[in-house]
Amino acid sequence: MTSRTTPGQVGPPVDTHDMVVTHRAFRRESRLLVSLIAAVPDGDMRRARQLAGHLRWYRLGLHNHHQGEDELIWPLLRARVNLEADAVLRMETQHERIAQSLDEVMRALPAWQASASVPERDQLVAALTGHRAVLLEHLDDEEAHLLPVAGHHLNRAEWDALGEHFLATTPKRQLLIFLGAVLEEADMSERASMLTAMPAVPRWIWRTAGQQIYARRIRHLRGRP
């Protein structure tokens, strides 16, 4: 590998596996949005409003996640790598395509939410399906080619700034839901690692109330309305 590092990157590689755990949530939720919305009966306004709210929640999380990478990760990597720079540029282009696909989804959402009609529902599902295809291409590429580069060219504080950005830009009432979504498919080791990295107070809130709040939410979303 012909790459260069700056003095700030001297040290052991950074473990970037928390990004893989986070990506699982976006993979799952994008899949569920397609299937749940496709199953809404014609005229079911209550269910349409419920899933429209969930879609906006998903969009917020994905936007904040990618905004953090755009502002905090890609500029550092562009300055520190040579041959791997094409992977960073590719990530930026994929982020633009994902944002465009989500814009198409959000343009289709108001008409369906207002009517819960089958034609508007199917148009929204088609837009979501297209968005998910672009998203999965990006997540697979990032995990295979970008995370190893980030692990070798960023230090711990620089990598942790991504999570701090998400906490700072996300409404506090939504943070427990995002945490639940990320932890839902985590194994015991991954769950312990992510919870240990959290401040004590949020960790206590999650264990005493957050798990129950998240469980109620997914029952309402994934069960019968």
PyMOL commands that set and color helices and strands:
alter all, ss='L'
color gray80, all
select helices_A, chain A and resi 7-9+17-38+45-80+85-115+118-153+156-169+172-183+188-196+200-222
alter helices_A, ss='H'
color red, helices_A
deselect
rebuild
show_as cartoon
